[in-house]
Amino acid sequence: MTVPQLAFVILNVVAFAAFVLTLSAVSVQAAAGEGPVMRRSPRPWGRGIAR
């Protein structure tokens, strides 16, 4: 395996690990009821539907 291939594989593994960690952190926050900030703020397009 050449050096560029090795660097590419390492980058892929790091990106995948970061992706999995982000997903697990978001699911833990949702389970704790703390969710992302987007969910807490009222959506502008939800106001007309709520009425």
C-alpha distance matrix in Angstrom:
0.0 3.8 6.7 8.4 6.3 6.5 10.1 10.8 10.3 12.3 14.9 15.3 16.0 18.4 20.1 20.6 22.0 24.3 25.5 26.4 28.1 30.1 31.2 32.3 34.2 36.0 37.0 38.3 40.3 41.7 42.7 44.5 46.3 44.9 42.8 41.5 44.0 44.1 45.7 48.4 49.5 51.8 50.2 52.3 52.2 53.2 56.6 58.2 57.1 58.4 61.9
3.8 0.0 3.8 5.7 5.3 6.2 8.7 10.0 10.8 12.4 14.4 15.6 16.8 18.5 20.1 21.3 22.8 24.6 25.9 27.3 28.8 30.5 31.9 33.3 34.8 36.5 37.9 39.2 40.9 42.4 43.7 45.3 46.9 45.3 43.2 41.5 43.8 43.8 45.7 48.4 49.3 51.5 49.9 51.8 51.8 53.1 56.4 58.0 57.1 58.5 61.9
6.7 3.8 0.0 3.8 5.4 5.0 6.1 8.6 9.9 10.5 12.2 14.2 15.4 16.4 18.2 19.9 21.1 22.5 24.2 25.8 26.9 28.5 30.3 31.7 32.8 34.7 36.3 37.4 38.9 40.7 42.1 43.4 45.0 43.2 41.2 39.4 41.5 41.7 43.8 46.3 47.1 49.5 48.1 49.9 50.2 51.5 54.6 56.5 55.8 57.0 60.4
8.4 5.7 3.8 0.0 3.8 5.4 5.1 6.1 8.7 9.9 10.5 12.3 14.3 15.3 16.3 18.3 20.0 21.0 22.4 24.4 25.7 26.9 28.6 30.3 31.5 32.9 34.7 36.1 37.4 39.0 40.7 42.0 43.4 41.5 39.3 37.3 39.3 39.3 41.4 44.0 44.6 46.9 45.2 47.0 47.2 48.6 51.7 53.4 52.8 54.2 57.5
6.3 5.3 5.4 3.8 0.0 3.8 5.5 5.0 6.2 8.6 9.9 10.6 12.4 14.3 15.3 16.5 18.4 20.0 21.0 22.6 24.4 25.8 27.1 28.7 30.3 31.7 33.1 34.7 36.3 37.6 39.1 40.8 42.2 40.6 38.3 36.6 38.9 38.7 40.6 43.4 44.2 46.4 44.7 46.6 46.6 47.8 51.1 52.7 51.8 53.2 56.6
6.5 6.2 5.0 5.4 3.8 0.0 3.8 5.4 5.2 6.2 8.6 9.9 10.7 12.3 14.2 15.4 16.6 18.4 20.0 21.2 22.6 24.4 25.9 27.2 28.6 30.4 31.8 33.0 34.7 36.4 37.6 39.1 40.8 39.2 37.1 35.6 38.0 38.2 40.0 42.6 43.7 46.0 44.7 46.7 46.9 48.0 51.2 53.0 52.1 53.2 56.7
10.1 8.7 6.1 5.1 5.5 3.8 0.0 3.8 5.5 5.1 6.1 8.6 9.9 10.5 12.2 14.2 15.3 16.5 18.2 20.0 21.1 22.5 24.4 25.8 26.9 28.6 30.4 31.6 32.9 34.7 36.2 37.4 39.0 37.1 35.0 33.2 35.4 35.7 37.7 40.2 41.0 43.5 42.1 44.1 44.5 45.7 48.8 50.7 50.0 51.1 54.5
10.8 10.0 8.6 6.1 5.0 5.4 3.8 0.0 3.8 5.5 5.1 6.2 8.7 10.0 10.5 12.3 14.3 15.4 16.4 18.4 20.0 21.1 22.6 24.5 25.7 27.1 28.7 30.3 31.7 33.1 34.7 36.3 37.6 35.8 33.5 31.7 33.9 33.8 35.8 38.5 39.2 41.5 39.9 41.8 41.9 43.2 46.4 48.1 47.3 48.6 52.0
10.3 10.8 9.9 8.7 6.2 5.2 5.5 3.8 0.0 3.8 5.4 5.1 6.2 8.7 9.9 10.6 12.3 14.3 15.3 16.6 18.4 20.0 21.2 22.6 24.3 25.9 27.1 28.6 30.4 31.7 33.0 34.7 36.3 34.9 32.6 31.2 33.8 33.8 35.4 38.2 39.3 41.6 40.1 42.3 42.3 43.2 46.6 48.4 47.3 48.4 51.9
12.3 12.4 10.5 9.9 8.6 6.2 5.1 5.5 3.8 0.0 3.8 5.4 5.1 6.2 8.6 9.9 10.6 12.3 14.2 15.4 16.5 18.3 20.1 21.2 22.5 24.4 25.9 27.0 28.6 30.4 31.6 33.0 34.7 33.1 31.1 29.7 32.2 32.6 34.3 36.8 38.0 40.5 39.4 41.7 42.1 42.8 46.0 48.1 47.1 48.0 51.6
14.9 14.4 12.2 10.5 9.9 8.6 6.1 5.1 5.4 3.8 0.0 3.8 5.5 5.1 6.1 8.5 9.9 10.6 12.2 14.3 15.3 16.4 18.4 20.0 21.0 22.5 24.4 25.7 27.0 28.6 30.3 31.6 33.0 31.1 29.0 27.2 29.5 29.7 31.7 34.2 35.1 37.6 36.3 38.5 38.9 39.8 43.0 45.0 44.2 45.2 48.6
15.3 15.6 14.2 12.3 10.6 9.9 8.6 6.2 5.1 5.4 3.8 0.0 3.8 5.5 5.1 6.1 8.5 9.9 10.4 12.3 14.2 15.3 16.5 18.4 19.9 21.2 22.6 24.3 25.8 27.1 28.6 30.3 31.6 30.1 27.8 26.3 28.8 28.8 30.4 33.1 34.3 36.5 35.1 37.3 37.4 38.2 41.5 43.4 42.3 43.4 46.9
16.0 16.8 15.4 14.3 12.4 10.7 9.9 8.7 6.2 5.1 5.5 3.8 0.0 3.8 5.5 5.1 6.1 8.6 9.8 10.6 12.2 14.2 15.4 16.5 18.2 20.0 21.2 22.5 24.3 25.8 27.0 28.6 30.3 29.0 26.9 25.8 28.6 29.0 30.3 32.9 34.4 36.8 35.7 38.3 38.4 38.9 42.2 44.3 43.1 43.9 47.5
18.4 18.5 16.4 15.3 14.3 12.3 10.5 10.0 8.7 6.2 5.1 5.5 3.8 0.0 3.8 5.4 5.1 6.2 8.6 10.0 10.5 12.3 14.3 15.4 16.4 18.4 20.1 21.0 22.5 24.4 25.8 26.9 28.6 26.9 25.0 23.7 26.2 26.9 28.5 30.8 32.2 34.8 34.0 36.5 37.0 37.5 40.7 42.9 41.9 42.6 46.1
20.1 20.1 18.2 16.3 15.3 14.2 12.2 10.5 9.9 8.6 6.1 5.1 5.5 3.8 0.0 3.8 5.5 5.2 6.1 8.7 9.9 10.6 12.4 14.4 15.3 16.6 18.5 20.0 21.2 22.7 24.4 25.8 27.1 25.3 23.0 21.4 23.9 24.1 25.8 28.4 29.6 32.0 30.9 33.3 33.6 34.3 37.5 39.6 38.7 39.5 43.0
20.6 21.3 19.9 18.3 16.5 15.4 14.2 12.3 10.6 9.9 8.5 6.1 5.1 5.4 3.8 0.0 3.8 5.4 5.0 6.2 8.6 9.9 10.6 12.4 14.2 15.4 16.6 18.4 20.1 21.2 22.6 24.4 25.8 24.6 22.3 21.2 24.1 24.2 25.4 28.2 29.7 32.0 30.9 33.5 33.6 33.9 37.3 39.3 38.0 38.8 42.4
22.0 22.8 21.1 20.0 18.4 16.6 15.3 14.3 12.3 10.6 9.9 8.5 6.1 5.1 5.5 3.8 0.0 3.8 5.4 5.2 6.1 8.6 10.0 10.6 12.2 14.3 15.4 16.4 18.3 20.0 21.1 22.5 24.4 23.0 21.3 20.5 23.5 24.2 25.2 27.6 29.5 32.0 31.4 34.2 34.6 34.7 37.9 40.2 38.9 39.3 43.0
24.3 24.6 22.5 21.0 20.0 18.4 16.5 15.4 14.3 12.3 10.6 9.9 8.6 6.2 5.2 5.4 3.8 0.0 3.8 5.5 5.1 6.1 8.6 10.0 10.4 12.3 14.3 15.3 16.4 18.3 19.9 21.0 22.5 20.7 18.8 17.6 20.3 21.1 22.5 24.8 26.4 29.1 28.5 31.2 31.9 32.1 35.1 37.6 36.5 36.9 40.5
25.5 25.9 24.2 22.4 21.0 20.0 18.2 16.4 15.3 14.2 12.2 10.4 9.8 8.6 6.1 5.0 5.4 3.8 0.0 3.8 5.5 5.2 6.3 8.7 10.0 10.7 12.4 14.3 15.5 16.7 18.5 20.1 21.2 19.8 17.4 16.2 19.2 19.4 20.5 23.2 24.8 27.2 26.2 29.0 29.3 29.5 32.7 34.9 33.7 34.3 37.9
26.4 27.3 25.8 24.4 22.6 21.2 20.0 18.4 16.6 15.4 14.3 12.3 10.6 10.0 8.7 6.2 5.2 5.5 3.8 0.0 3.8 5.4 5.1 6.2 8.6 9.9 10.6 12.3 14.3 15.4 16.5 18.4 20.0 19.1 17.0 16.7 20.0 20.5 21.0 23.6 25.7 28.1 27.4 30.5 30.7 30.4 33.7 36.0 34.4 34.7 38.5
28.1 28.8 26.9 25.7 24.4 22.6 21.1 20.0 18.4 16.5 15.3 14.2 12.2 10.5 9.9 8.6 6.1 5.1 5.5 3.8 0.0 3.8 5.5 5.2 6.1 8.6 9.9 10.5 12.3 14.2 15.3 16.5 18.3 17.0 15.5 15.2 18.4 19.5 20.2 22.3 24.5 27.3 27.1 30.2 30.8 30.5 33.5 36.1 34.7 34.7 38.4
30.1 30.5 28.5 26.9 25.8 24.4 22.5 21.1 20.0 18.3 16.4 15.3 14.2 12.3 10.6 9.9 8.6 6.1 5.2 5.4 3.8 0.0 3.8 5.5 5.1 6.2 8.6 9.9 10.6 12.3 14.3 15.4 16.5 14.9 12.8 11.9 15.0 15.9 16.8 19.1 21.0 23.7 23.4 26.5 27.2 27.0 29.9 32.6 31.4 31.4 35.1
31.2 31.9 30.3 28.6 27.1 25.9 24.4 22.6 21.2 20.1 18.4 16.5 15.4 14.3 12.4 10.6 10.0 8.6 6.3 5.1 5.5 3.8 0.0 3.8 5.5 5.2 6.2 8.6 10.0 10.6 12.3 14.3 15.3 14.5 12.1 11.9 15.5 15.8 16.0 18.7 20.9 23.2 22.7 26.0 26.2 25.7 28.9 31.3 29.7 29.8 33.5
32.3 33.3 31.7 30.3 28.7 27.2 25.8 24.5 22.6 21.2 20.0 18.4 16.5 15.4 14.4 12.4 10.6 10.0 8.7 6.2 5.2 5.5 3.8 0.0 3.8 5.5 5.1 6.1 8.6 9.8 10.5 12.3 14.2 13.7 12.2 12.9 16.6 17.6 17.3 19.5 22.2 24.7 24.7 28.2 28.6 27.6 30.7 33.2 31.5 31.2 35.0
34.2 34.8 32.8 31.5 30.3 28.6 26.9 25.7 24.3 22.5 21.0 19.9 18.2 16.4 15.3 14.2 12.2 10.4 10.0 8.6 6.1 5.1 5.5 3.8 0.0 3.8 5.5 5.1 6.2 8.7 9.9 10.6 12.4 11.0 9.9 10.4 13.8 15.4 15.5 17.1 19.8 22.7 23.1 26.5 27.4 26.5 29.2 32.1 30.7 30.2 33.9
36.0 36.5 34.7 32.9 31.7 30.4 28.6 27.1 25.9 24.4 22.5 21.2 20.0 18.4 16.6 15.4 14.3 12.3 10.7 9.9 8.6 6.2 5.2 5.5 3.8 0.0 3.8 5.4 5.1 6.2 8.6 9.9 10.5 9.3 7.1 7.5 11.2 12.3 12.0 14.1 16.8 19.3 19.5 23.0 23.7 22.8 25.6 28.4 27.0 26.5 30.2
37.0 37.9 36.3 34.7 33.1 31.8 30.4 28.7 27.1 25.9 24.4 22.6 21.2 20.1 18.5 16.6 15.4 14.3 12.4 10.6 9.9 8.6 6.2 5.1 5.5 3.8 0.0 3.8 5.4 5.0 6.1 8.6 9.7 10.0 8.2 10.0 13.8 14.5 13.4 15.5 18.6 20.7 21.0 24.7 24.9 23.5 26.5 29.1 27.2 26.6 30.4
38.3 39.2 37.4 36.1 34.7 33.0 31.6 30.3 28.6 27.0 25.7 24.3 22.5 21.0 20.0 18.4 16.4 15.3 14.3 12.3 10.5 9.9 8.6 6.1 5.1 5.4 3.8 0.0 3.8 5.4 5.1 6.2 8.6 8.7 8.5 10.8 14.3 15.9 14.8 16.1 19.4 22.0 22.8 26.5 27.2 25.6 28.2 31.1 29.4 28.4 32.0
40.3 40.9 38.9 37.4 36.3 34.7 32.9 31.7 30.4 28.6 27.0 25.8 24.3 22.5 21.2 20.1 18.3 16.4 15.5 14.3 12.3 10.6 10.0 8.6 6.2 5.1 5.4 3.8 0.0 3.8 5.4 5.0 6.2 5.2 5.1 7.5 10.7 12.8 11.7 12.6 15.9 18.6 19.8 23.5 24.5 22.9 25.3 28.4 26.9 25.8 29.4
41.7 42.4 40.7 39.0 37.6 36.4 34.7 33.1 31.7 30.4 28.6 27.1 25.8 24.4 22.7 21.2 20.0 18.3 16.7 15.4 14.2 12.3 10.6 9.8 8.7 6.2 5.0 5.4 3.8 0.0 3.8 5.4 5.0 5.8 4.5 7.7 11.0 12.0 10.0 11.5 14.9 17.0 18.0 21.8 22.3 20.4 23.0 25.8 24.1 23.0 26.6
42.7 43.7 42.1 40.7 39.1 37.6 36.2 34.7 33.0 31.6 30.3 28.6 27.0 25.8 24.4 22.6 21.1 19.9 18.5 16.5 15.3 14.3 12.3 10.5 9.9 8.6 6.1 5.1 5.4 3.8 0.0 3.8 5.4 7.6 7.9 11.4 14.5 15.7 13.4 14.5 18.1 20.1 21.3 25.1 25.5 23.3 25.8 28.6 26.5 25.1 28.8
44.5 45.3 43.4 42.0 40.8 39.1 37.4 36.3 34.7 33.0 31.6 30.3 28.6 26.9 25.8 24.4 22.5 21.0 20.1 18.4 16.5 15.4 14.3 12.3 10.6 9.9 8.6 6.2 5.0 5.4 3.8 0.0 3.8 5.5 7.6 11.1 13.6 15.6 13.6 13.6 17.3 19.7 21.5 25.3 26.2 24.0 26.0 29.1 27.4 25.7 29.2
46.3 46.9 45.0 43.4 42.2 40.8 39.0 37.6 36.3 34.7 33.0 31.6 30.3 28.6 27.1 25.8 24.4 22.5 21.2 20.0 18.3 16.5 15.3 14.2 12.4 10.5 9.7 8.6 6.2 5.0 5.4 3.8 0.0 3.8 5.6 9.3 11.3 13.0 10.5 10.3 14.1 16.2 18.1 21.8 22.8 20.4 22.3 25.4 23.8 22.0 25.4
44.9 45.3 43.2 41.5 40.6 39.2 37.1 35.8 34.9 33.1 31.1 30.1 29.0 26.9 25.3 24.6 23.0 20.7 19.8 19.1 17.0 14.9 14.5 13.7 11.0 9.3 10.0 8.7 5.2 5.8 7.6 5.5 3.8 0.0 3.8 6.7 8.4 10.9 9.3 8.7 12.3 15.1 17.1 20.7 22.2 20.3 22.0 25.4 24.3 22.6 26.0
42.8 43.2 41.2 39.3 38.3 37.1 35.0 33.5 32.6 31.1 29.0 27.8 26.9 25.0 23.0 22.3 21.3 18.8 17.4 17.0 15.5 12.8 12.1 12.2 9.9 7.1 8.2 8.5 5.1 4.5 7.9 7.6 5.6 3.8 0.0 3.8 6.6 8.2 6.6 7.6 10.9 13.5 14.7 18.5 19.6 18.0 20.2 23.4 22.2 21.0 24.6
41.5 41.5 39.4 37.3 36.6 35.6 33.2 31.7 31.2 29.7 27.2 26.3 25.8 23.7 21.4 21.2 20.5 17.6 16.2 16.7 15.2 11.9 11.9 12.9 10.4 7.5 10.0 10.8 7.5 7.7 11.4 11.1 9.3 6.7 3.8 0.0 3.8 5.4 5.8 7.2 9.4 12.4 13.2 16.6 18.1 17.2 19.5 22.6 21.9 21.2 24.7
44.0 43.8 41.5 39.3 38.9 38.0 35.4 33.9 33.8 32.2 29.5 28.8 28.6 26.2 23.9 24.1 23.5 20.3 19.2 20.0 18.4 15.0 15.5 16.6 13.8 11.2 13.8 14.3 10.7 11.0 14.5 13.6 11.3 8.4 6.6 3.8 0.0 3.8 5.5 5.4 6.5 10.0 11.3 14.4 16.5 15.8 17.5 20.9 20.8 19.9 23.1
44.1 43.8 41.7 39.3 38.7 38.2 35.7 33.8 33.8 32.6 29.7 28.8 29.0 26.9 24.1 24.2 24.2 21.1 19.4 20.5 19.5 15.9 15.8 17.6 15.4 12.3 14.5 15.9 12.8 12.0 15.7 15.6 13.0 10.9 8.2 5.4 3.8 0.0 3.8 5.6 5.5 8.0 8.2 11.4 13.1 12.7 14.8 18.0 17.8 17.4 20.7
45.7 45.7 43.8 41.4 40.6 40.0 37.7 35.8 35.4 34.3 31.7 30.4 30.3 28.5 25.8 25.4 25.2 22.5 20.5 21.0 20.2 16.8 16.0 17.3 15.5 12.0 13.4 14.8 11.7 10.0 13.4 13.6 10.5 9.3 6.6 5.8 5.5 3.8 0.0 3.8 5.7 7.4 8.1 11.9 13.0 11.6 13.9 17.0 16.2 15.4 18.9
48.4 48.4 46.3 44.0 43.4 42.6 40.2 38.5 38.2 36.8 34.2 33.1 32.9 30.8 28.4 28.2 27.6 24.8 23.2 23.6 22.3 19.1 18.7 19.5 17.1 14.1 15.5 16.1 12.6 11.5 14.5 13.6 10.3 8.7 7.6 7.2 5.4 5.6 3.8 0.0 3.8 6.4 8.8 12.3 14.2 12.4 13.7 17.3 16.9 15.4 18.6
49.5 49.3 47.1 44.6 44.2 43.7 41.0 39.2 39.3 38.0 35.1 34.3 34.4 32.2 29.6 29.7 29.5 26.4 24.8 25.7 24.5 21.0 20.9 22.2 19.8 16.8 18.6 19.4 15.9 14.9 18.1 17.3 14.1 12.3 10.9 9.4 6.5 5.5 5.7 3.8 0.0 3.8 6.3 9.2 11.8 10.7 11.6 15.2 15.6 14.4 17.2
51.8 51.5 49.5 46.9 46.4 46.0 43.5 41.5 41.6 40.5 37.6 36.5 36.8 34.8 32.0 32.0 32.0 29.1 27.2 28.1 27.3 23.7 23.2 24.7 22.7 19.3 20.7 22.0 18.6 17.0 20.1 19.7 16.2 15.1 13.5 12.4 10.0 8.0 7.4 6.4 3.8 0.0 3.8 6.4 8.7 7.2 7.7 11.4 11.9 10.8 13.5
50.2 49.9 48.1 45.2 44.7 44.7 42.1 39.9 40.1 39.4 36.3 35.1 35.7 34.0 30.9 30.9 31.4 28.5 26.2 27.4 27.1 23.4 22.7 24.7 23.1 19.5 21.0 22.8 19.8 18.0 21.3 21.5 18.1 17.1 14.7 13.2 11.3 8.2 8.1 8.8 6.3 3.8 0.0 3.8 5.5 5.2 6.9 9.9 10.4 10.5 13.3
52.3 51.8 49.9 47.0 46.6 46.7 44.1 41.8 42.3 41.7 38.5 37.3 38.3 36.5 33.3 33.5 34.2 31.2 29.0 30.5 30.2 26.5 26.0 28.2 26.5 23.0 24.7 26.5 23.5 21.8 25.1 25.3 21.8 20.7 18.5 16.6 14.4 11.4 11.9 12.3 9.2 6.4 3.8 0.0 3.8 5.5 5.9 8.2 9.9 10.7 12.6
52.2 51.8 50.2 47.2 46.6 46.9 44.5 41.9 42.3 42.1 38.9 37.4 38.4 37.0 33.6 33.6 34.6 31.9 29.3 30.7 30.8 27.2 26.2 28.6 27.4 23.7 24.9 27.2 24.5 22.3 25.5 26.2 22.8 22.2 19.6 18.1 16.5 13.1 13.0 14.2 11.8 8.7 5.5 3.8 0.0 3.8 5.6 6.4 7.4 9.4 11.4
53.2 53.1 51.5 48.6 47.8 48.0 45.7 43.2 43.2 42.8 39.8 38.2 38.9 37.5 34.3 33.9 34.7 32.1 29.5 30.4 30.5 27.0 25.7 27.6 26.5 22.8 23.5 25.6 22.9 20.4 23.3 24.0 20.4 20.3 18.0 17.2 15.8 12.7 11.6 12.4 10.7 7.2 5.2 5.5 3.8 0.0 3.8 5.6 5.3 6.2 9.0
56.6 56.4 54.6 51.7 51.1 51.2 48.8 46.4 46.6 46.0 43.0 41.5 42.2 40.7 37.5 37.3 37.9 35.1 32.7 33.7 33.5 29.9 28.9 30.7 29.2 25.6 26.5 28.2 25.3 23.0 25.8 26.0 22.3 22.0 20.2 19.5 17.5 14.8 13.9 13.7 11.6 7.7 6.9 5.9 5.6 3.8 0.0 3.8 5.5 5.2 6.8
58.2 58.0 56.5 53.4 52.7 53.0 50.7 48.1 48.4 48.1 45.0 43.4 44.3 42.9 39.6 39.3 40.2 37.6 34.9 36.0 36.1 32.6 31.3 33.2 32.1 28.4 29.1 31.1 28.4 25.8 28.6 29.1 25.4 25.4 23.4 22.6 20.9 18.0 17.0 17.3 15.2 11.4 9.9 8.2 6.4 5.6 3.8 0.0 3.8 5.6 5.6
57.1 57.1 55.8 52.8 51.8 52.1 50.0 47.3 47.3 47.1 44.2 42.3 43.1 41.9 38.7 38.0 38.9 36.5 33.7 34.4 34.7 31.4 29.7 31.5 30.7 27.0 27.2 29.4 26.9 24.1 26.5 27.4 23.8 24.3 22.2 21.9 20.8 17.8 16.2 16.9 15.6 11.9 10.4 9.9 7.4 5.3 5.5 3.8 0.0 3.8 5.4
58.4 58.5 57.0 54.2 53.2 53.2 51.1 48.6 48.4 48.0 45.2 43.4 43.9 42.6 39.5 38.8 39.3 36.9 34.3 34.7 34.7 31.4 29.8 31.2 30.2 26.5 26.6 28.4 25.8 23.0 25.1 25.7 22.0 22.6 21.0 21.2 19.9 17.4 15.4 15.4 14.4 10.8 10.5 10.7 9.4 6.2 5.2 5.6 3.8 0.0 3.8
61.9 61.9 60.4 57.5 56.6 56.7 54.5 52.0 51.9 51.6 48.6 46.9 47.5 46.1 43.0 42.4 43.0 40.5 37.9 38.5 38.4 35.1 33.5 35.0 33.9 30.2 30.4 32.0 29.4 26.6 28.8 29.2 25.4 26.0 24.6 24.7 23.1 20.7 18.9 18.6 17.2 13.5 13.3 12.6 11.4 9.0 6.8 5.6 5.4 3.8 0.0
